[in-house]
Amino acid sequence: MNLPSPHAPLKIGTRGSPLALAQANETRDRLARAFELPFEAFTIVVIKTTGDRIIDRPLKEIGGKGLFTREIEDAMLSGDIDIAVHSMKDMPTLQPDGLLLDTYLPREDVRDAFIALDGGTLAALPEGSVVGTSSLRRRAQLLHRRPDLRIVEFRGNVQTRLLKLERGVAQATFLAMAGLNRLNMTDVPRTPVTEDDMLPAVAQGAIGIERRSDDARAADMLAAIHDTPTGQRLAAERAFLAALDGSCETPIAGLATLDGDTLTLRGEILRTDGSEALSDAISGPVADGPKLGRALAEGLLSRAATDFFDWKTGT
Ligand SMILES: NCc1[nH]cc(CCC(=O)O)c1CC(=O)O
């Protein structure tokens, strides 16, 4: 292998949240190990995004999925950073000209976690309970199964959410298992929700690393830490999302699994108020992942009524 020996440190861009920093550190550690480089060969650069700056309004009011990425991508294009580490769940399906997002670390647990201070489960949650979430997907999936529940907007990091539970703002919330695991938050009272009960968001649990398309050093380095199975699963999931024109404002879930050379993709779309959910699955050769994603999306779209995606906040 062509071992790049960087004369200047590789600048790794990231958001400043504890989870983002943990993911940037994991990326640096994997690169350092792969190339037997000291940590000084890397600089971690924290970048504040619009999504980080505006913390007092629901995400859906401030804009779509670029909210947490635009400033980071600008910094890469201007050379202030060389690579950027992202939660793939938050990434738009298209990247700006001049940037490539094709490196993935091994995927973490894909499931959501049900969080209640008493350690209870979703099934045991009393009728009429209040659940805090800012995710339209979780909200719609929850209301679909439990129309008796009341959903309140919940933003902020794990600590903030736990504090809100302690204050009684809500009886339960949801977080991705991946985030809790990456932060070593094993003491949080969490119950994993099976994929059958709640299909996760497309790309949940996956870390992606973006680079300039003309940066040969970054390309060589990232190739050494890329996880091919994660890339194959995300290719199918993100093609599904792209075909649905998915954004923050559309409750969409999707999960690909691999069994040898066969990929199975499950997908679900919901009305925002949870009143209707359409789901389906498709299997085929791994190499056809993007085609399978598009086919699954087309099948679901053909079953959706014309007003299926209309924005309805419900009550
Ligand atoms: N939208 C926020 C976000 N983006 C990625 C994760 C968790 C980690 C992951 O799924 O990779 C979270 C928080 C959450 O859903 O609990």
The ligand as an ORCA input file, in Angstrom:
! r2SCAN-3c Opt
* xyz 0 1
  N     -30.144     13.634     14.468
  C     -29.242     13.604     15.565
  C     -28.392     12.399     15.590
  N     -27.603     12.070     14.560
  C     -26.968     10.878     14.844
  C     -27.394     10.475     16.098
  C     -27.000      9.243     16.808
  C     -25.886      8.422     16.228
  C     -26.195      7.723     14.945
  O     -27.341      7.363     14.635
  O     -25.241      7.491     14.195
  C     -28.285     11.437     16.585
  C     -28.971     11.478     17.902
  C     -30.023     10.411     18.066
  O     -30.788     10.114     17.145
  O     -30.117      9.878     19.172
*
